[in-house]
Amino acid sequence: MPRGSTIPVTRGVFAIPNLARRAGIIAVTRLANQALILFSPLILVRLLSVAEFGRYREFLLYVGLLAALAAFGINNSLMYFVPARPENAWRFVRQAVVLTAFNSLVGVLLLVTLDTLSGGAVVGEYLAPVCLYTLLFVNVDFWEFLWLGLKRPGAVFVYSSGRVLARMTVVIVAASVSGDVNTIITALIALEALRLAVSIVVWRRMARGAEHAVAGSWREQLRFCTPVGTALVLVTANKSLAGLFVAKAMGPVALAHYTIGTYVEPIISVLRNSISDALLPEMAARDGKADADPLHLWRRTTVVSAILLLPAAVLLHRYAAPLVATLFSNEYLPAAVVVQIYVLTFIRECFDFGVLLRAINRTAPMVAGNVAAVVANLVLLAVLIPPFGLAGAVSAFVFSRFLDAAYLAWRTLDLFGVRLRELACWGDLARVVAATAVAAVPIYAFDWLHAFGLVGIVPALVVFAATFALALRVLRLPEAVEMFRRLRQPLGARP
């Protein structure tokens, strides 16, 4: 059977219960880990003015860029080395801690130098809190990646959920008491200082006597981290460029609108990365072993990603305006057009070529692809923002993401020695697209909001979900067939 053709369900993702279970737990954990981003804006937009909310998002924007440079994806390497070399797990953890500490100091010094030379044009009043918060935030924060490498998603859930709950509580309490962005920032810094102190103590106790020297391990980890870290920094920079342009050219109010327009980005990252992070240790553990089809698992996870993301894109496009107005108030309605354009990235996010390249430790193409994306984004932002404003900013980002995907697809074909028709399960992906199109008909053809008011979204969602599931079943998509089969089983007989 050609590798690009439909694969029997017994060989699909659902036939690997441990992988599916870990992906599900990781998804729930990552959603909790994004709670500060996902839920606090719903409250903060009611506690802060639009301009103050924009200032708070500007602080987080600078932190996100510096944190990406400071962390440099070093801790991500544990998801490769821990399952591949479990006997040396704590050695690689120690190296990751040292490398992160050194890299974060270099990143902070670089930002201070640039901001000083530019007379405060880079960060300005946020320089000191951004640097301090980043140093506290990124250091000795390897736990999630260590436990993912050890295939312990339950521990990831406990750690991440507890940490995020604390952060969200601190932000909301500080905002409700003071209504001042500077107070919120000070509270976050204090919380991260406490987290760092506790993390250092626990790490040293757990790793005592468990670290063993490994010849060439520093060089091996650095070789892995350099392209991966560079790619992650470029990805973060590419995502943040539009926000930076909007903040500098249009001000904090426009940044607040753009932030709400891309509000769903963390959700998409969670859904896609949860599957990929569960998949990478499996592929890393298989690296070097005989495998008739090394792309098989990735192909099936791509189909699962499409099942999750494509319907979400249609629903968000259809109901962008009422959702924005309901969740954030009418003051944020300019964000609706940003949402409708941004959902195009959901198509690109179905294909995570990075997990394939990391699994075979060939990550250099990730750097080149992201360089091309950043350059294209910069050029398009300069051209599109003056005439089109927020719509131009988000359009530039969307185009850059598809450019990156096209390059990575081309390099993946070359490295794995396959043809385009063998890269993915195109037939099954076409079925997902067809099912999504069929399900979209009733929500676009009938105005549920006009007929029932805002509550009309509820029956619209029910009709859409039922139509989508039925269409997948009729089209006999393997994952849908398996899902319906399990639903028909008695509860005690389910795995």
N, C-alpha and C positions, 0 to 999 in steps of 0.2 A: 504494500500500500504506500503511495507517495506520502512523504511526511507532511505535506500541506493539506492533505485530505481530511475528511471527517474521521475522528478516532472513536472507537467504541467506548461507551461510557464506563466499562469496567477498567479502562486504562486512564480515565479522566481524573480531574482534580478530586472529585467526590469519592474516588476509589482509594484515596490516601487520607484516611480519617485523621491521623495525627497532624498532617500538614493543614488540612481544612480547619481543624479545631484550633491550632495555633494561630492561623490567620484570623479566625473569628475573635479570639481573645485579644490579639494584638490590635485589631480594629477597634474594639470596645475601649481598650487601654489608650490608644492614640486619640480617640474622641474625647476621653476624659482629660488627656494631656493637653488638648487644645481648648479646654473649657474656658480658660482665661480669655482667649481670643474669640471664642464662639458666643459665650454667654455674657461676659462682662460688658461688651458694647451695648447689649440690649438694656442694661441698667445704666451704664455711664452716659448714654445719650440723653437720659432723663435727669441725671444729676449734674451734668456739665453742659455749658453752652456749646453750640456747634464749633465755635472758634477754639474753646478750651479742649474739646474732644480732639480737634485737629492737632493741637499742640502735643497732647498725650500720644497720639499716633505718630507724630513726628519723632518724639523721643524713642518709641519702639522701632521706628524705621531705622534710625541710626544704630540702635542696639542690635537689630537683626543683621545689619551689614557687618558691624564690627565683630559680633559673635561668630558669624560664619567664617570670617578671616581668622579669628582667634582659635576656634575649635578645629577648623580645617579638616573636618571629617576624620580626625585621628581616632576617635572612639569607635567610629563605624567599622574600623578595621578589625575590631574584636569579633564581629559577626562572621568574619572569614577565618581568622586565626584560631579562635577558641574551638569551633567544631572541627577544624582541620588538625589542630594540635592540642587536644584537651589536657594533656599532661603538663603543658607549659602555660596554662591559661593565666595564672597570676603573674608570670614573667611578662607576658604581653600587656597585661593591665598596667603594671608598673611603668613599662616603657610608654604606654599611651598617656599616663599621668604626667610624666616628665616632659614628653614632647608637647603636650597641650599647655603646660605651664610656660615653657620657653616660647612657644608660638604666640600665646596670648599676650605676653609682655612685649614681644616684637610688634604685634598688631596695635597695641595701645600706644607705644612710642611712635609708630608710623602715623597714627591718627593725630596725635598731639603735634607732631612736626608739621604735617600738612595744614592743620587748622591754624597753627601759629604763623606759618609762612603766608597763608592766605588772609591773614587779618581777621580770622573768625568766620570766614565765608563758608567753610565746610560744615561745621557743627555749631559753632558759636556758643551760646549760653548753655548748651547741653553737654559741653565737652567733659567736664569733670564727672558728672553723674553717669554719663554713658560709659566712660572708661572704667570707673569703679564698679558699676553694676555688671559690666561684661566680664571683668576679671573674676568676680564672685560667682557669676552664673555658669561659666564654662568649665571651671577647674574642678577636678575630682568628681566628674559627673558621668562616669562610665557605666553605672549600674545597669541601666536599661539595655545597653548593647552587650554587656557581659551575659546577662540573663537570656537575652535573645540567642546568643551564641550557644548557651547551655540548654536551649530549648525549654526554658522555664517561663512561659508567658504569664503565669499566675503571679510570680514575684514582680514582673514588670508592671502588672496592673496595680498591685498594692503600692509600690514605690511611686509610680507616676501619678496615680489618683490622689494619694496623700499630699504629694508636693503641689499639685495643681490646685487642689482644694484650698490649701494654705495660701497660695498666691492670689487666688480669686477672692478669698475672704479679705485679705489685706487690702487689695485694691478697692473693693466695694466699700469697706468700712472707712478707709481714708477719704474716698470721694464723698461719701455721705456726710462725714463729720466736717470736712474742710471745704469741699468743692474746689480744691486747689490742686493743680497738676504737680507742683513741686512737693507737696505733702505726700502724694501718691508715690512719687519717685523715691523719696526718702524711706518710706515704709517698705517698698520693694527691696531696696538696698539692705536694710536691716534684716529682712527675712532671708535673703540669699547669703548673708554673712553667717547666720545661724546654721543654715543648711550645709555650707561648706565646712564649718567646724565639726559638725556631727559626722559628715561623710568621711573626713580625714580619720577620725578616731575609729570608726567602724572598719574602714578599709585596712588600716594597719593591723587591727586585731585579727581580721579574717585572713590576711595574707601572710601573717607571721609564720616563717618556716616553710612556706609553700612555694617560694620563688626559687627557681633554679636557672642558672646561667645557660643560655642556648647560643651556640656559636652562630654568628651571622644574623641573629634575630633583629638587631637594630637596623641593619641594612635592609633586611627583608621587609620589615614593617614600614620603613621609610619609603621603600620602592613602591609599596602598595598605597601608602597614604598620599604621596605627592600628587599623582594624577587625580585620585578620587577627591582629595581636598581641594585641589584647584578647580575641579569641575563643580563641586558643591558651592564654592565661593562664587563662581561665575553664574551658577543657577540663581543663587540668592541675589547677586547683583542685578541679574536680568529681571527678576521679579520686582526688585526695589527701584529700578531706574525710573519707571513711570511715576512712582510716588515721589521720588526726589525731584523730578522735573516739575510735577504738579505743585509740590510744596514751595519750590523756589520761584516758579513763574506765576503761580495762581494764588498762593497763600494757603493758610491753614483750613479755611472753610472748604475750598476745593479739595484739599487732601482728605478732609473728613468724608466728603461725598465719594471720592475715589475709593477710600478704604471700605466703606459700606458696599460699594459696587462690586468689590472683589472679596466680599465677606465669606463667600463659599469656598475660597481657595484652600483653607485648612481642612475642610471636610473632604475635598477631593484628594488632597495629599494623604490624609488618613486612610481613605479607602484603598487607594492605589498602593501606597507604601506598606500598608499592613500585609497585603498579599505578597509583595516583593520581599519584605523582611522575613516572612515565614519561608519563602522559597529559597533565599540565598544560602542559609545554612545547609539545606538539603542539597543544593547544587555544589556547594563547596565541599561537602563530605563525599560527593560522588566524583569530584575532580580527579582525573587520572585513572578512574576505573572504566572498565569496558561498559559502554552504554550504546545500545543500538540507535538511540535517538536522543541526543543531549538537549534538544530544544522542546521535547514533548511537554514537560511540565510548564514551561514558559508559554507555550501555545495555549494550553488550557486556561492558565491564569489570565491570559489576555482576553479570552472569551468571557470569563467571569467578571473581569473589570468592565467590559463592554455592557454586560447585563446590569451592572450597578450604575454606571456613569451615564450612558446614553439616555435612559428614561429621566434621570435627574436633570439633564441638560434641557430636555423638552419642557418639563414642568416649570423649571425656573424661567425659561424664556417666555412661556405663556403667561405666567403670573408674577413677573418681576415687579411691576408697579404696585399692585395691592400688597404684596409681601413686604416691600420696602416701607410703604406708608404705614402698614400695621405694626411692623416690628420696630421701626425707628422714627416714625412720625413723618408728616408731610414735608418737613424741612429737608428731608433727605431724598425726596423724589428724583432729583437730578441723577441719583445713583442708579436708577432703573435701567437706563440705556447702557450703562457700564456692565450691569449684570447680563443683559441680553447679548452683548458682544462677547463678554468673557466666557460664556458657556461653550463657545466653540473650542476652547482648550480641552474640554472633556473628551473630545475625540482623540486628541493627541495623547492624553494621559492614559488611555487604554494600553498603550505600548511602552512598557518600561524597558528600554534597551539597556539601561545601566546595570540591571541585575544580571543580565547575560554576560556583559563585559567584566563585571566584578567577579563573577563565578569562575572565569577562566584567567583572572588576574591580568586582563588586557584592557586597562582603563584609559590609556592615552587618548583614544578617540573621543572620550567624553569631554576632554579639555578642548579639543579642536572644535567640536560641535557647539560647545557653549561660547567659545570665543566668537564664532560666526554669529551666534544668536545675539550676543551683547552688542557687537558692531552694528548689526542690522537694526536692533532696537534703538540704539543711540541715534542713528541716522533718521529713522522713521519718527522718533519722538520730536526731533528738531523740525521735521517737515510737517508733521500732522497736528501737533498741539496748537500752533498759532491759529489755523483756520477752524479746527474741529474741537478743541478743548479736551474734555474728559473722554469723549468718544475716540478721538485721535490717539490719546495716550494708551487706552486699552487695546486699540486695534494694532498699534505697534508691537505691544507685548505678545498678542495672539500670533501675529505673523512670525515673530522670532522663535516662538515655541515650535511651530511647524517646520521652520527651517532647520532647527536643531534635530528634530525627529527624522527628517529626510536624510541628513548626513549620517546619523547613527544607524539608520536602517541600512544604508549603503555599506558602512564599515562592518556591520554585523553579518551581512551576506558574504562579504569577503573572508572574514575571520572564521566563520563556521562552514564555509564552502557550500552554501546552498543557494538556490535560485529564489527569486522573489515569490514565486507561487508556492515554494516550500517553507517560506518564513513563518507564516501564520496559518491558522485554520480559516482561510478566507470564506469558505462556504458557510461555516458556523457563524462567523462574524456577520455575513450578509443576512443570515436568518435573524440575528439580534436586531439589525438595522430595520429589517422588514417588520418585525414585531413591534418595534418602537414606532414606526410610521403608522401602522394600523391603529395602535393605541392612541396616537396623537389626534386621529380624526375626530372622535367625539368631544375632545376638550377644545379644539379649534373651531369645529363646526357649530357648536352650541355655546352660547354665552351664559355660563353657569352663574357668574356673578350678577349679571343683569336680572336673571330670573329669581335668584334666591338671596342676593346680597353677598356679603363676605363669607358667610357660612357655605355658600355654594362651592367653595374650594374643596370642602370635605367630600361631597358626592362626586365631584370631578376627579379627585384623587382615587376614590374607590373604583370608579368606572375605568380610569386609566390603568390602574394596577391589575384589575381583573382581566381587562382586554389584553394587556401585555402578557400576563401569565398564560392565558388561554392560547394566544398566538404562538408563544414559544412551544407550548405543548403540541399544537397542531403541526407546527413546522418540525417537530421531533428534534429539537436541540438536545444533545445528550444530557447536559446539566438539568434541563427542565424535566426530561423523562425520569432521571434519577430522583429529582425532588418529589415529583408526583408519586413515584413508586414508594418512597419512604413515608410520605404522608398517608398512604393507604395501609401501611404496616401497623399492627397493634403497637401501642406505646412501649410495652416491655420488650418487644422484639427489635426495636431500633438500636443501632450501634451507638 
